[in-house]
């Protein structure tokens, strides 16, 4: 992952950590935590369906 991309995830994580705990229950925060802790991006394992406009 590029340094700039990782820095952006660190900013996202820092922003959510300023919010109340109940507002952290979302995929953006979970992704930021995993990425900042050098874990694999959990979103890469999701199989998104292809729409008619993408095929």
C-alpha positions in Angstrom: 0.0 0.0 0.0 1.3 3.4 -0.9 2.3 5.7 1.9 -0.2 8.4 1.0 -3.1 5.8 1.0 -2.0 4.5 4.5 -1.9 8.1 5.8 -5.4 8.6 4.6 -6.6 5.5 6.4 -4.8 6.8 9.6 -6.8 10.1 9.2 -10.0 8.2 8.9 -9.3 6.2 11.9 -8.3 9.2 14.0 -11.5 11.0 12.9 -13.8 8.1 14.0 -11.9 7.8 17.3 -13.0 11.4 18.1 -16.6 10.4 17.7 -18.8 8.5 20.2 -18.3 4.7 20.3 -21.7 4.0 18.7 -20.7 6.0 15.6 -17.7 3.7 15.0 -19.8 0.7 14.1 -19.2 0.9 10.4 -17.1 -0.6 7.7 -15.0 2.5 7.2 -13.8 2.4 10.8 -13.2 -1.3 10.8 -11.2 -1.1 7.5 -9.1 1.8 8.9 -8.3 -0.1 12.1 -7.3 -3.2 10.3 -5.2 -1.4 7.7 -3.5 0.8 10.4 -2.7 -2.4 12.3 -1.0 -3.9 9.2 -3.8 -6.5 8.8 -5.3 -7.3 5.4 -8.0 -5.0 4.1 -11.2 -6.9 5.0 -13.0 -5.4 2.0 -10.9 -7.3 -0.5 -12.6 -10.5 0.5 -16.1 -9.3 -0.4 -17.4 -10.5 -3.7 -19.4 -7.6 -5.1 -22.0 -8.5 -7.7 -21.5 -7.2 -11.2 -24.3 -4.9 -12.5 -25.4 -4.7 -16.1 -23.6 -1.4 -16.6 -20.3 -3.0 -15.5 -20.3 -6.1 -17.6 
